[in-house]
Structures are given as structure tokens and as C-alpha cells.
Amino acid sequence: MYAALWRALPGPVWLRVLIVLVLLAGILWALAYVVFPWAADVLLPQDVTVEE
Amino acid sequence: MPEQPPPRPRAPRRLSVVGVLGELLITVGVLVLLFIGWYVWLNDIIVGGEQTQAAVELQQQWAEQSRGERGEDAPPPPPVYEGQSPDAAPVRAEPGGVNDALATLIVPRFGADYARTIGQGIDVRDVLNSRRTGVGHYPGTQMPGELGNFAIAAHRNANGAPFGRLVDLRVGDHVYVETADGWYEYTFRGLEYVAPTQVDVIAPVPRDAGADPAERILTMTTCNPLFSTAERAVAYSVMTAWYPREGGMPAELSELGQGEA
């Protein structure tokens, strides 16, 4: 799968590496700021208050 | 002449089901590890930093206001070692809106630059998960400086973990609540571990609902044990001094570098 994606990228190797790094940075940003906060909100306990 | 070995066949370009499945599983594993790292470490740095920044901005805004009232050229009041009697402390009205900032919280034990904003309400999404506040005031409990119980809650892990070190408090540690009026100094007295339904910990006299309050209590609640919600850790403090803003910042805070831009 990843090998096929690599072959699908255009340009010489240095350009492909650059594209991969930019994509990775974008994915990591989206994970840290969007996906993970949502997942933590849905999956993990959050209660810190006392209530009846 | 030795025979040339046959050329290695090129890897098939076709995607194999097992290959794709394997790569997907590895990807999921990496994502789970990243999530754990984010949850226990990176998230607190990101969100905690934003919450601290928001609190410092609020404190600077109050300092500016006070400077404007005293006159621009007036020198800042020197730090004060002895506060006034808690009886002299003004009491602000409880804000009406959810997550309205009512004070900031400064706890030297949690770090020299620790500062968070206390918002109105204890809604998880609106207040406790907020990147601006993170500490919530139990609606209907007393306000800072008021006879009774000023009760607040915050996360112990994730979402900035404002109370991540709550159980590290030691008897005698000071917990400061700052408003536009000045600094309310509370002194930590003790911890208690209770069931999540033990609502009388936020009564005007903790654990004695209905009694008439004679002291000004600060109650901080968070989850216990760490990463669990089975119990609540509760920290009680008693108000011991009042520092009006025009009189100057408590010396303990100015020595820590609090209030500097």
C-alpha cells in the first residue's frame, strides 16, 4: 500500500521525500488538534466533580 | 563462461490483500501509540500552555486597569509580606454566564509560573475542557473571600491537567485566588478521598451540610486515582489573608516572578 503510494508520487526522489514530510506534518497536526481531542472526549472518562 | 544468474523478477505492482492489511494494522498500532503519547504528555503541554497564557493575559489586564486608576506614572506598589485580615476582603457577585472568568488561580506548589483561569460552571465540554479556563466554579457555592465554601474542579490528567499535582499539596502551602480587586490567600489544610457522590464536600461547611459557616474555605476537587474516575480527591484550604491590589502583590508571588510579562 505505502509502496504503491510512494510510486504514485510525482517527481524525483527529493521531491517525493518533501511531499511525504509535508503530508506527515499535516497528518500529525490534525491528529493532535482535531482527531485526538475528539477521541479522548468520546472514549475516556472525564468526571472530576462531585454530584448526586 | 559461467552462466549469468537470471535477472531478479520485479516485485509485483499489484496490491496484495495481506500486504495492505498488514500495513493498515501497523498504522493503527502507530496511531494508538501516538494517541497515548498525546494523552499523557503532549496534550497537557499544548492545552496547559494555552490556559496559562490566557490566565496571564487576564492578570495583565487587571494590572493595567489598576495602573490606569492610580495614574500612569505611579510606581507599582512594593510586594507585601503581611496580608490583611480576610474580613476585609471584598466579595464579587457570582457571574451568570457559563465559563465567564471570575478569578485566576495561582499555586506555587504546582510550579513557579502556574496560573489558570477559573470559569463559572463545571460543564466538562464548556469549562473543564476549555483552552481558556480549565478550572470550573461549582455554581451556587460561595465566591472567593465569602464566608462558606468557594468550590472549584479541574482535570487531573489531560486537557491541560490544571489539578495534575493536587495531591502534592503540603500543609501550609498557599493557594492564591486573584481577581481585579486583589489576591485572596488560602492556606492548604488537608486532603480527603471520597466517593463521586459525596456532594457535601462542597457544602458551606464541608462534610456538615446545613451548618452555618464561620470560615472561608476553598475546596478543590479532581478525579482519583490518576486516569480513573472511581473516586474524587478533595483538597481543602482556609483563607488566611487578603492583599488588596492597590496595596501590592503578595511577596511570595513576586519572588516567583508572577505578574511579570
Contacts between the chains, C-beta under 8 A, distances in Angstrom:
chain1	res1	chain2	res2	distance
A	1	B	15	6.3
A	1	B	19	6.7
A	1	B	20	4.5
A	1	B	23	4.6
A	1	B	24	7.3
A	2	B	23	5.8
A	3	B	11	7.9
A	4	B	13	7.4
A	4	B	15	5.9
A	7	B	13	7.6
A	28	B	34	7.8
A	31	B	31	7.5
A	31	B	34	6.3
A	31	B	35	7.8
A	31	B	38	7.3
A	32	B	38	5.8
A	32	B	42	6.4
A	32	B	43	7.7
A	32	B	46	6.9
A	33	B	46	7.8
A	36	B	34	7.9
A	36	B	35	5.6
A	36	B	38	4.8
A	36	B	39	7.1
A	36	B	43	7.1
A	37	B	43	7.6
A	39	B	35	6.6
A	40	B	39	6.1
A	40	B	43	7.5
A	40	B	158	6.1
A	40	B	159	7.9
A	41	B	125	7.4
A	41	B	129	7.2
A	44	B	39	7.5
A	44	B	158	7.4
A	45	B	223	7.6
A	45	B	228	7.3
A	45	B	229	4.1
A	46	B	124	4.8
A	46	B	128	7.2
A	46	B	129	7.5
A	46	B	155	7.5
A	46	B	229	7.6
A	47	B	124	7.6
A	47	B	196	6.4
A	47	B	223	6.4
A	47	B	229	4.5
A	48	B	128	6.6
A	48	B	153	5.1
A	48	B	154	6.4
A	48	B	155	5.7
A	48	B	156	6.6
A	48	B	163	7.4
A	48	B	221	6.3
A	48	B	222	4.8
A	48	B	223	4.7
A	48	B	229	7.7
A	48	B	232	7.2
A	49	B	122	4.8
A	49	B	136	7.7
A	49	B	138	7.2
A	49	B	153	4.5
A	49	B	221	6.1
A	49	B	232	7.8
A	50	B	194	7.0
A	50	B	196	6.0
A	50	B	197	7.0
A	50	B	198	5.6
A	50	B	199	5.0
A	50	B	201	5.8
A	50	B	202	6.3
A	50	B	221	5.8
A	50	B	232	5.6
A	50	B	234	7.8
A	51	B	196	7.3
A	51	B	197	7.3
A	51	B	199	6.3
A	52	B	197	5.8
A	52	B	199	5.6
